[in-house]
Amino acid sequence: MGHASGLRAGTRYAFSRDYRKKGMIPLNVYLRQYHVGDIVDIKANGAVQKGMPHKVYHGKVISLDASDADKD
């Protein structure tokens, strides 16, 4: 068999959800507001495929700059 090379290849455990975290996603996940200078951890939720970051960014920690944060 050939080697898989798709966007989600090799992410069997990276994008899977924890045993007790399965089910509906809490509303506060969607309503959370980020501001300039916030330090965030990029972790993809395997239950939502739309807007999922590439697997190389999974687990990375970044500081938000003006282009990433809300425009409030």
CORJO-V862299 format. One record per residue. RES is the residue in one letter. PHI is phi in whole degrees, 0 to 359 (* if undefined). PSI is psi in whole degrees, 0 to 359 (* if undefined). Layout:
BEGIN
res,phi,psi
RES,PHI,PSI
RES,PHI,PSI
END
This chain:
BEGIN
res,phi,psi
M,*,145
G,283,168
H,274,130
A,288,140
S,224,31
G,281,180
L,296,327
R,253,19
A,294,133
G,79,19
T,246,30
R,302,319
Y,259,336
A,293,318
F,264,0
S,283,153
R,265,153
D,296,160
Y,302,317
R,269,0
K,255,10
K,284,161
G,107,205
M,293,146
I,274,131
P,299,150
L,293,330
N,294,343
V,294,322
Y,277,334
L,266,359
R,292,133
Q,252,137
Y,250,149
H,234,167
V,298,131
G,96,349
D,294,141
I,260,122
V,235,153
D,254,124
I,275,110
K,227,120
A,282,144
N,262,118
G,294,344
A,281,342
V,241,113
Q,270,335
K,287,126
G,78,15
M,287,133
P,289,162
H,294,154
K,297,338
V,289,340
Y,268,353
H,295,122
G,91,358
K,282,148
V,250,127
I,228,161
S,252,130
L,285,137
D,251,186
A,298,331
S,282,341
D,264,329
A,274,173
D,296,154
K,266,29
D,285,*
END
